[in-house]
Amino acid sequence: MMPKPWLALLLAPVLWLSAPDAEAARRVTWSTVEVSSGDDAKTIARDLKKMLRRETRRAKWGKGKKLELSARVIKLQWEKNDDVLRVTVTVVAKIAGGKGARSHIRLGGSPEQRRKLLGQALKIVSSGLVTRLSTIARSGGPPKPRAPNR
């Protein structure tokens, strides 16, 4: 009878060859993240891009060719009522040459925690966008060309 360590050494190459190809996973990059000019536009764009990249690493994109994504903040609005500060954020993202997704949220909190409130809103929006875009990427192949209108 063969000792167990030797058996493991003999089976290792077989298991390695039959393992799924980890290199076949898609490479996903964010080409642009746009925020309309404002007080904190650069900071917001940097924070949103960081959150989108983080969520992108966590998502399952399926197999296939490289994907290039872009995002644009179409609404960022602050509203203060009495002792409550509300932020409304809407972001639209798109797969290059394909479909897109939109995420919208409105959160309220303490006026003293404005930065934290914005961070929470951006995190929720980025999570929703990446989840939807990864579902789109997994479900469909290359985008189908539209027939010309006649």
C-alpha positions as CSV (number, residue, x, y, z in Angstrom):
1,M,0.0,0.0,0.0
2,M,1.3,3.5,-1.0
3,P,1.6,6.1,1.8
4,K,-0.8,9.0,1.6
5,P,1.8,11.8,0.9
6,W,2.9,10.0,-2.2
7,L,-0.6,9.5,-3.4
8,A,-1.2,13.3,-3.0
9,L,1.9,14.0,-5.1
10,L,0.8,11.7,-7.8
11,L,-2.7,13.2,-8.0
12,A,-1.6,16.8,-7.9
13,P,-0.7,17.1,-11.6
14,V,-4.0,15.5,-12.6
15,L,-6.0,17.9,-10.4
16,W,-3.9,20.9,-11.7
17,L,-4.6,20.0,-15.3
18,S,-8.3,19.6,-14.8
19,A,-8.8,22.8,-12.8
20,P,-10.8,25.6,-14.5
21,D,-8.7,28.2,-16.3
22,A,-8.5,31.1,-13.9
23,E,-6.9,33.3,-16.6
24,A,-10.1,33.2,-18.6
25,A,-11.8,35.7,-16.4
26,R,-12.6,39.1,-17.9
27,R,-10.4,42.1,-17.3
28,V,-12.5,45.1,-16.4
29,T,-11.3,48.7,-16.3
30,W,-13.0,52.0,-15.6
31,S,-11.9,54.4,-18.4
32,T,-13.7,57.5,-17.1
33,V,-15.5,58.7,-14.1
34,E,-17.0,62.1,-14.7
35,V,-18.4,64.6,-12.2
36,S,-19.7,68.0,-13.3
37,S,-17.6,70.9,-12.0
38,G,-18.3,72.0,-8.5
39,D,-16.7,72.5,-5.1
40,D,-15.6,69.0,-4.5
41,A,-15.7,67.5,-8.1
42,K,-12.1,66.2,-8.1
43,T,-12.5,64.6,-4.6
44,I,-15.9,63.1,-5.5
45,A,-14.5,61.7,-8.8
46,R,-11.5,60.2,-7.0
47,D,-13.7,58.6,-4.2
48,L,-16.3,57.3,-6.6
49,K,-13.6,55.7,-8.9
50,K,-12.0,54.1,-5.9
51,M,-15.3,52.6,-4.7
52,L,-16.2,51.4,-8.3
53,R,-12.8,49.7,-8.6
54,R,-13.3,48.0,-5.2
55,E,-16.7,46.7,-6.1
56,T,-15.4,45.7,-9.6
57,R,-12.9,43.4,-8.0
58,R,-15.6,41.7,-5.9
59,A,-18.0,41.2,-8.7
60,K,-18.2,38.2,-11.0
61,W,-17.9,39.3,-14.6
62,G,-17.8,36.0,-16.4
63,K,-15.5,34.9,-19.2
64,G,-14.8,36.8,-22.3
65,K,-13.0,39.8,-23.7
66,K,-11.9,42.8,-21.8
67,L,-14.6,45.2,-20.7
68,E,-14.2,49.0,-20.5
69,L,-16.7,50.9,-18.3
70,S,-17.4,54.5,-17.8
71,A,-19.5,56.4,-15.2
72,R,-20.9,59.9,-14.9
73,V,-22.5,61.6,-12.0
74,I,-25.6,63.2,-13.4
75,K,-27.1,64.5,-10.1
76,L,-25.4,65.5,-6.8
77,Q,-27.7,67.7,-4.7
78,W,-27.6,68.8,-1.1
79,E,-30.7,69.8,0.8
80,K,-30.8,71.0,4.4
81,N,-34.1,71.0,6.4
82,D,-33.9,72.0,10.1
83,D,-31.3,69.7,11.6
84,V,-31.2,67.1,8.7
85,L,-28.9,67.2,5.7
86,R,-30.0,65.2,2.7
87,V,-27.8,64.2,-0.3
88,T,-29.2,62.9,-3.6
89,V,-26.9,61.1,-5.9
90,T,-27.6,59.7,-9.3
91,V,-24.9,58.0,-11.4
92,V,-25.1,56.5,-14.8
93,A,-22.6,53.8,-16.0
94,K,-22.1,52.1,-19.3
95,I,-20.2,49.2,-20.8
96,A,-18.3,50.5,-23.9
97,G,-20.3,49.6,-26.9
98,G,-23.1,48.1,-24.9
99,K,-25.8,48.6,-22.3
100,G,-25.7,50.8,-19.3
101,A,-27.2,51.1,-15.8
102,R,-28.4,53.9,-13.5
103,S,-28.3,54.1,-9.7
104,H,-30.0,56.7,-7.6
105,I,-30.2,57.2,-3.8
106,R,-31.3,59.8,-1.4
107,L,-29.8,59.7,2.2
108,G,-30.2,61.9,5.2
109,G,-28.1,62.5,8.2
110,S,-26.5,65.0,10.5
111,P,-25.1,68.2,8.9
112,E,-21.9,67.7,10.9
113,Q,-21.2,64.4,9.1
114,R,-21.5,65.7,5.5
115,R,-18.4,63.8,4.3
116,K,-19.5,60.5,5.8
117,L,-23.0,60.9,4.4
118,L,-21.6,61.5,0.9
119,G,-19.3,58.4,1.3
120,Q,-22.2,56.2,2.2
121,A,-24.2,57.4,-0.7
122,L,-21.3,56.8,-3.2
123,K,-20.7,53.4,-1.8
124,I,-24.3,52.3,-2.2
125,V,-24.6,53.8,-5.7
126,S,-21.3,52.1,-6.8
127,S,-22.3,48.7,-5.4
128,G,-25.6,48.9,-7.3
129,L,-24.0,49.9,-10.6
130,V,-21.4,47.3,-10.5
131,T,-23.9,44.6,-9.6
132,R,-26.1,45.5,-12.5
133,L,-23.3,45.9,-15.0
134,S,-21.8,42.5,-14.1
135,T,-25.2,40.9,-14.6
136,I,-25.4,42.5,-18.0
137,A,-21.9,41.4,-18.9
138,R,-22.5,37.8,-17.9
139,S,-25.9,37.5,-19.6
140,G,-25.1,38.8,-23.0
141,G,-22.5,38.4,-25.6
142,P,-21.3,41.2,-27.8
143,P,-23.7,44.0,-28.4
144,K,-26.0,43.5,-31.3
145,P,-26.0,46.3,-33.9
146,R,-29.2,48.1,-34.4
147,A,-31.1,48.0,-37.6
148,P,-31.2,51.4,-39.4
149,N,-34.5,53.2,-39.2
150,R,-36.3,53.5,-42.5
